[in-house]
């Protein structure tokens, strides 16, 4: 009874809004969880006996291989550009981020064409008199390489931030104790950077498990390709849900293992150093070697695929460019812009509503926003499609029974469901930079405003919002780029009258018109490159403050 009185006293409108938001965001996960208990489809036994082992082993192999490549490229590149003076240093610092502008499935198309029979590599070798050299990249080893060179910037960005602004004091202290450069890196700098590196690596692994386009094109069976086969080829949603549940367990197991392995160890530095890491001048020979090491991931992850796509675009532009193509591009930009705006808006709500409510157990509910990015797009799509379809069926039955009016599907198969799924998928992408910026504002200004009688909304508009503008722009850019690249979720939920550049590129590649896929792919890349350059400047300016 006492608890009930306490609850009634503390509950307010923000508490209700918070609960509604949490339920809205949690619908896909709740749906997948509940559907597990209804049993799998008829083909489940066949999948267990014949393909489940392949799904599991291939996914584990991809995780292990991509971990090695992304950590190797990301950490080495971050340390070199942070610690040593090399040619074109300023340019390479942001060029190392550019592979994120090319979706992994597009990089896969470019490499397949480059190494294919009669492809660019064979033509180049023939021009210099070399004949008979063949490379088969369309296998699991090629897929590991593709995903590795596409996703290493996640590790690079997080590691570089730590190297630049948290290790300078420690390196100075290590030098004073007479410890060498190499030993200092492995014994001090690398352990301190561990949380940042692992944070970037977790994003890599989420993207690896989410990949569909590259794995499907290279013929590698993974959990995501299995979900698509079960849903579309076998027409068994229950089986697709079971596979989704297993993949969901794998995702949370990876996160749990990392946290268990870290244990109670604390790698953080109390305050960010007020000095940047100083650059070391090395010999010309060593400088050239370091330059080559940094150039390898840039060439592999960005320049070579870009060159291949530009070459194909020149050959096929007359066949691809049309009014229909411009319509698809306009639809892609429109959907991405609208989704980014709504996602940033909801990220603000899920950040502030729990703070403004007085129920302590609801204060941490904003953590639900982080779950979306940890869940592959195919799972979110299925989790969204099932309840929205049930809602439409209920509406059809309601109007028929009460008003004798026959209506069709209201929201399922519309852009509303697609954007809703995008928001759930990328809410964490918008939430994290906004939360980080909000935590720097502190409580003093907000408490002063409240003491002056200002409401929560007035305080937000007058104080928080002006201080969050950079973070809001960063969040908008990140979501916009991610929506432009998203493929698995879009393939499942895309309305019939809406198309995107990502889906169009996939359709061309699936129809063996891989050269025609170049132009829509280049549009996606261009859309991603400019915001990433801007975002890099915002990050650097933010770190210097």
C-alpha positions in Angstrom: 0.0 0.0 0.0 2.9 2.3 0.9 4.5 1.5 -2.5 1.3 2.3 -4.3 1.0 5.7 -2.6 4.6 6.4 -3.5 4.0 5.4 -7.1 0.9 7.6 -7.4 2.7 10.6 -5.9 5.7 10.3 -8.2 4.1 9.3 -11.5 3.7 12.2 -14.0 3.1 12.7 -17.7 6.8 12.1 -18.5 6.5 8.7 -16.8 3.7 7.8 -19.1 5.5 9.1 -22.2 8.6 7.1 -21.2 6.7 3.9 -20.9 5.0 4.4 -24.3 8.3 5.1 -26.0 10.0 2.1 -24.4 7.1 -0.2 -25.5 7.2 1.3 -29.0 10.9 0.7 -29.4 10.8 -2.8 -27.8 8.0 -4.2 -29.9 10.3 -6.1 -32.4 12.3 -7.7 -29.6 9.2 -8.7 -27.6 7.6 -10.1 -30.8 10.6 -12.3 -31.6 10.8 -13.5 -28.0 7.1 -14.4 -27.8 7.0 -16.1 -31.3 9.7 -18.5 -30.2 7.2 -20.3 -27.9 4.9 -21.0 -30.9 7.3 -23.5 -32.4 9.3 -23.6 -35.6 8.1 -24.3 -39.2 8.1 -27.6 -40.9 11.5 -27.2 -42.5 13.2 -26.6 -39.1 14.3 -30.3 -38.8 15.8 -30.1 -42.3 17.7 -26.9 -41.4 19.1 -28.5 -38.2 20.3 -31.6 -40.1 21.7 -29.9 -43.2 22.5 -26.2 -43.0 22.5 -25.0 -39.4 26.0 -26.1 -38.8 27.1 -24.2 -42.0 25.4 -21.1 -40.8 27.1 -21.4 -37.4 30.6 -22.2 -38.6 30.6 -19.6 -41.4 29.3 -16.9 -39.0 32.0 -17.8 -36.4 34.7 -17.8 -39.1 33.5 -14.4 -40.4 33.6 -13.0 -36.9 37.1 -14.3 -36.2 38.6 -13.3 -39.6 37.0 -9.8 -39.5 38.2 -9.3 -36.0 41.8 -9.9 -37.0 41.7 -7.7 -40.1 39.8 -4.8 -38.5 42.0 -4.7 -35.4 45.2 -5.0 -37.4 44.3 -2.3 -39.9 42.4 0.0 -37.5 44.9 0.0 -34.6 48.1 0.2 -36.7 46.7 3.0 -38.9 45.4 4.9 -35.8 48.8 4.6 -34.0 50.9 5.6 -37.1 48.9 8.8 -38.0 48.7 9.7 -34.3 52.4 9.1 -33.4 54.5 9.5 -36.5 55.1 12.2 -39.2 54.4 10.7 -42.6 53.7 12.1 -46.1 50.1 13.4 -46.7 49.3 12.9 -43.0 46.3 15.3 -42.8 44.7 13.8 -45.9 45.2 10.2 -44.7 43.7 10.9 -41.3 40.3 11.5 -42.9 40.7 9.1 -45.9 41.0 6.3 -43.4 37.4 6.9 -42.5 36.1 6.9 -46.1 35.6 3.1 -46.4 32.5 3.6 -44.2 31.0 5.5 -47.1 31.0 2.4 -49.2 28.5 -0.3 -48.1 30.2 -3.7 -47.8 27.9 -5.3 -50.4 29.0 -2.6 -52.9 32.7 -3.2 -52.1 31.9 -6.9 -52.7 30.5 -6.1 -56.2 33.5 -4.0 -57.1 36.0 -6.6 -56.1 34.1 -9.4 -57.8 34.2 -7.4 -61.0 37.8 -6.5 -60.6 39.0 -10.1 -60.2 36.4 -11.7 -62.4 37.1 -13.6 -65.7 37.6 -10.8 -68.2 37.6 -8.3 -65.4 39.7 -5.2 -64.8 42.7 -7.0 -63.3 42.9 -9.5 -66.2 42.7 -6.6 -68.8 45.5 -4.8 -67.0 47.7 -7.8 -66.8 47.1 -8.6 -70.5 48.2 -5.0 -71.4 51.7 -5.8 -69.9 51.9 -9.3 -71.4 50.8 -11.4 -68.4 48.2 -14.1 -69.3 46.6 -16.9 -67.3 46.6 -15.3 -63.8 43.3 -16.0 -62.0 41.9 -15.1 -58.6 38.7 -16.4 -57.2 37.5 -14.0 -54.5 33.9 -15.0 -54.3 34.3 -17.3 -51.3 34.3 -17.0 -47.5 38.0 -15.8 -47.5 37.1 -13.1 -50.0 34.1 -12.2 -47.9 36.3 -11.8 -44.8 38.6 -9.5 -46.6 35.8 -7.4 -48.0 34.1 -7.0 -44.7 37.4 -6.3 -43.0 38.6 -3.5 -45.3 35.0 -2.0 -45.3 34.6 -1.9 -41.5 38.0 -1.3 -40.0 37.3 2.5 -39.7 35.1 1.7 -36.7 38.2 0.5 -34.8 40.4 3.2 -36.4 38.2 6.1 -35.2 37.8 4.9 -31.6 41.5 3.9 -31.3 42.7 7.2 -32.7 40.6 9.3 -30.3 42.2 7.5 -27.4 45.7 7.6 -28.8 45.5 11.4 -29.4 43.9 12.6 -26.2 44.5 10.1 -23.5 48.0 8.6 -23.9 50.3 11.7 -24.1 50.9 12.0 -20.3 51.5 8.2 -19.9 53.9 8.1 -22.7 55.9 11.0 -21.3 56.0 9.2 -17.9 57.1 6.0 -19.6 59.9 7.8 -21.4 61.2 9.3 -18.1 61.4 5.8 -16.8 63.6 4.8 -19.7 61.0 2.5 -21.4 61.3 2.0 -25.1 58.7 3.1 -27.7 57.6 -0.5 -28.6 57.3 -1.7 -25.0 55.4 1.5 -24.1 52.8 0.9 -26.8 52.1 -2.7 -25.9 52.3 -2.4 -22.1 50.7 1.0 -21.6 49.0 2.6 -24.6 47.3 -0.5 -26.0 45.7 -1.5 -22.7 44.4 2.0 -22.1 42.9 2.0 -25.6 41.2 -1.3 -25.0 37.7 -0.1 -24.2 37.7 2.2 -27.3 39.1 -0.6 -29.6 36.6 -3.1 -28.3 33.7 -0.6 -28.6 34.6 -0.1 -32.3 35.1 -3.9 -32.7 31.6 -4.6 -31.4 30.2 -2.3 -34.0 32.2 -4.2 -36.6 30.8 -7.6 -35.4 27.2 -6.2 -35.4 27.7 -5.2 -39.1 29.3 -8.5 -40.0 26.3 -10.4 -38.5 23.9 -8.0 -40.2 25.5 -8.4 -43.7 23.3 -9.9 -46.4 24.2 -8.4 -49.8 27.9 -9.4 -49.8 27.4 -12.8 -48.3 24.5 -13.6 -50.7 26.5 -12.4 -53.7 29.6 -14.5 -52.7 27.5 -17.6 -52.0 28.4 -17.8 -48.3 25.6 -19.2 -46.0 25.2 -17.2 -42.8 22.4 -16.7 -40.3 21.2 -13.6 -42.2 21.0 -15.3 -45.6 19.3 -18.3 -43.8 16.7 -15.9 -42.4 16.0 -14.6 -45.9 15.7 -18.1 -47.4 13.3 -19.2 -44.7 11.1 -16.1 -45.1 11.0 -15.8 -48.9 12.0 -19.1 -50.4 10.5 -21.5 -47.9 7.7 -19.1 -46.9 8.1 -20.1 -43.2 8.1 -17.0 -41.0 8.2 -19.3 -37.9 11.5 -20.8 -39.1 12.9 -17.4 -39.9 12.0 -16.2 -36.4 13.8 -19.2 -34.8 17.0 -18.4 -36.8 16.6 -14.7 -35.8 16.3 -15.8 -32.1 19.6 -17.8 -32.4 21.3 -14.9 -34.0 20.0 -12.6 -31.3 21.5 -14.9 -28.7 24.8 -14.8 -30.5 24.8 -11.0 -30.6 24.1 -10.7 -26.8 26.6 -13.5 -26.1 29.3 -11.5 -27.8 28.5 -8.4 -25.7 28.3 -10.5 -22.5 31.6 -12.2 -23.2 33.4 -8.9 -23.7 32.0 -7.5 -20.4 32.8 -10.7 -18.5 36.3 -10.7 -19.9 36.8 -7.1 -18.9 35.5 -7.9 -15.4 36.0 -5.2 -12.8 39.1 -3.8 -14.5 39.1 -0.1 -15.0 41.0 1.2 -18.1 39.7 4.7 -18.1 41.8 7.8 -17.4 40.2 10.3 -15.0 40.4 13.3 -17.3 41.3 13.7 -20.9 44.9 15.0 -21.3 45.2 18.7 -22.1 47.9 18.0 -24.6 47.8 16.1 -27.8 50.2 13.2 -28.6 53.4 14.6 -30.1 54.6 13.4 -33.4 57.9 11.6 -33.9 60.2 12.3 -36.8 61.7 9.1 -38.3 64.1 8.3 -41.0 63.0 8.6 -44.7 63.1 4.8 -45.1 60.9 4.1 -42.1 58.6 7.0 -43.0 58.0 5.5 -46.4 57.3 2.1 -44.8 54.8 3.6 -42.4 53.2 5.5 -45.3 52.7 2.3 -47.2 51.2 0.5 -44.2 48.6 3.3 -43.9 47.9 3.3 -47.6 47.1 -0.4 -47.8 43.7 -0.1 -46.0 42.9 3.2 -47.8 43.5 1.6 -51.2 41.8 -1.7 -50.4 38.8 -0.2 -48.6 38.1 2.9 -50.7 40.3 3.8 -53.7 40.2 0.4 -55.5 36.4 -0.1 -55.2 35.9 3.5 -56.2 38.1 3.2 -59.3 36.2 0.1 -60.4 32.8 1.7 -59.9 33.8 4.9 -61.7 35.1 2.8 -64.6 31.8 0.8 -64.8 29.8 4.0 -64.5 31.5 5.5 -67.6 30.7 2.4 -69.6 27.0 2.1 -68.5 25.8 5.6 -67.7 23.8 5.9 -71.0 21.9 2.7 -70.1 21.3 3.5 -66.4 20.6 7.3 -66.3 16.9 7.9 -66.8 13.9 9.7 -65.2 13.2 6.5 -63.3 16.8 6.6 -61.9 16.4 10.2 -60.7 13.1 9.2 -59.1 14.8 6.4 -57.2 17.6 8.7 -56.0 15.0 11.3 -54.9 13.1 8.7 -53.0 16.3 7.5 -51.3 17.3 10.9 -50.2 13.8 11.8 -49.0 13.4 8.6 -47.0 16.9 9.0 -45.4 16.3 12.7 -44.6 12.9 12.1 -43.0 14.2 9.0 -41.1 17.2 10.9 -39.8 15.0 13.8 -38.6 12.5 11.6 -36.8 15.3 9.4 -35.3 17.1 12.4 -33.8 13.8 13.8 -32.5 12.9 10.4 -30.8 16.5 10.1 -29.5 16.0 13.4 -27.7 12.7 12.2 -26.3 14.1 8.9 -25.1 17.0 10.8 -23.5 15.0 13.5 -21.7 11.7 11.9 -20.8 13.2 9.4 -18.3 15.2 12.3 -16.7 12.1 14.3 -16.3 10.0 11.5 -14.8 10.2 11.0 -11.0 10.1 7.2 -10.9 13.6 6.0 -10.3 13.1 2.6 -12.0 12.3 4.4 -15.3 15.5 6.5 -15.2 17.5 3.8 -16.9 14.9 2.9 -19.5 16.7 5.0 -22.1 19.2 2.1 -22.4 16.6 0.3 -24.5 17.6 2.7 -27.3 21.0 1.0 -27.6 19.5 -2.4 -28.3 18.4 -1.6 -31.9 21.9 -1.2 -33.4 23.0 -4.5 -31.8 20.2 -6.4 -33.6 20.6 -7.3 -37.3 18.3 -5.4 -39.7 16.6 -8.6 -40.9 15.5 -9.5 -37.3 14.1 -6.0 -36.8 12.3 -6.2 -40.1 10.6 -9.4 -39.1 9.9 -8.1 -35.6 8.2 -5.0 -37.1 6.3 -6.8 -39.8 4.5 -9.3 -37.6 2.8 -6.9 -35.1 2.0 -4.3 -37.8 0.4 -7.1 -39.9 -1.6 -8.2 -36.8 -2.7 -4.6 -36.2 -3.9 -4.3 -39.8 -5.9 -7.5 -39.6 -7.5 -6.3 -36.4 -8.5 -3.0 -38.1 -9.9 -4.8 -41.1 -12.0 -7.0 -38.8 -13.1 -4.1 -36.7 -14.4 -2.0 -39.6 -16.0 -5.0 -41.2 -17.8 -6.2 -38.0 -18.9 -2.8 -36.7 -19.4 -0.7 -39.8 -19.6 -3.3 -42.6 -16.8 -1.4 -44.4 -14.2 -3.4 -46.3 -10.7 -1.8 -46.0 -7.3 -3.0 -47.0 -4.0 -2.9 -45.2 -3.5 0.4 -43.5 0.2 0.6 -42.4 1.7 -2.7 -43.5 3.5 -2.4 -46.8 3.7 1.4 -46.5 6.6 3.7 -45.9 5.4 4.2 -42.3 6.5 0.7 -41.4 9.8 1.1 -43.2 10.7 4.3 -41.4 9.5 2.9 -38.1 11.9 -0.1 -38.6 14.8 2.3 -39.6 14.2 4.4 -36.4 14.4 1.3 -34.2 17.5 0.1 -36.1 19.4 3.4 -35.9 18.1 5.0 -32.8 21.3 4.1 -30.9 23.4 5.8 -33.7 21.6 9.1 -32.9 21.3 8.5 -29.2 25.0 8.0 -28.3 26.4 11.3 -29.6 23.5 13.3 -28.1 23.9 11.6 -24.7 27.6 12.2 -24.7 27.1 15.9 -25.4 24.3 16.2 -22.9 26.4 14.7 -20.1 29.0 17.5 -20.6 26.4 20.2 -19.9 26.2 19.3 -16.3 23.5 19.9 -13.7 24.3 23.4 -12.6 22.7 25.3 -15.4 19.6 23.1 -15.4 19.1 23.2 -11.7 19.5 27.0 -11.8 16.8 27.2 -14.4 14.5 25.0 -12.4 15.0 27.2 -9.3 14.0 30.2 -11.3 10.6 28.5 -12.0 11.3 27.4 -15.6 9.7 24.2 -16.8 11.6 21.2 -18.2 10.6 22.2 -21.7 11.6 25.8 -21.4 14.9 24.8 -19.8 15.6 22.4 -22.7 14.8 25.0 -25.4 16.8 27.8 -23.7 19.8 25.9 -22.4 20.2 22.3 -23.6 19.2 22.7 -27.3 21.7 25.5 -28.1 24.5 23.4 -26.5 23.5 20.3 -28.3 23.4 21.6 -31.9 26.7 20.1 -33.0 25.7 16.7 -31.5 22.3 16.9 -33.1 23.9 17.6 -36.5 26.4 14.7 -36.0 23.6 12.3 -35.1 21.6 13.4 -38.1 24.5 12.8 -40.5 25.3 9.4 -39.0 21.7 8.2 -39.3 21.3 9.7 -42.8 24.3 7.8 -44.1 23.3 4.5 -42.4 19.8 4.7 -43.9 21.2 5.3 -47.4 23.3 2.1 -47.1 20.9 -0.2 -45.3 19.9 -3.2 -47.4 18.5 -6.3 -45.5 15.8 -4.4 -43.6 14.9 -2.4 -46.8 14.5 -5.6 -48.9 12.0 -7.0 -46.5 9.9 -3.9 -45.7 10.2 -1.8 -48.8 6.8 -0.7 -50.2 6.1 -1.7 -53.8 5.9 1.9 -55.0 9.2 3.0 -53.2 12.7 2.0 -54.2 16.1 3.0 -52.9 19.6 3.2 -54.5 20.8 0.4 -52.2 18.0 -1.9 -53.4 18.5 -0.9 -57.0 22.2 -1.7 -56.9 21.4 -5.1 -55.3 18.8 -5.8 -58.0 21.3 -5.1 -60.8 23.9 -7.3 -59.2 21.4 -10.1 -58.6 20.4 -10.0 -62.3 24.1 -10.3 -63.3 24.1 -6.7 -64.4 26.9 -5.8 -62.0 28.3 -3.0 -64.2 24.9 -1.3 -64.1 25.0 -1.4 -60.3 27.9 1.0 -60.3 26.0 4.3 -60.8 23.5 3.9 -58.0 26.4 2.6 -55.9 28.4 5.8 -56.6 25.4 7.9 -55.6 25.4 6.2 -52.2 29.1 6.7 -51.8 29.0 10.4 -52.7 26.2 10.8 -50.2 28.3 9.2 -47.6 31.7 10.8 -48.3 30.7 14.5 -47.8 29.0 13.9 -44.4 31.8 11.8 -43.2 34.4 14.5 -44.0 32.2 17.0 -42.2 31.7 14.6 -39.3 35.5 14.1 -39.0 35.9 17.9 -38.6 33.2 18.0 -36.0 34.8 15.2 -34.0 38.2 16.9 -34.1 36.8 20.3 -33.1 34.9 18.6 -30.3 37.9 16.8 -29.0 39.9 20.1 -28.9 37.4 21.8 -26.7 
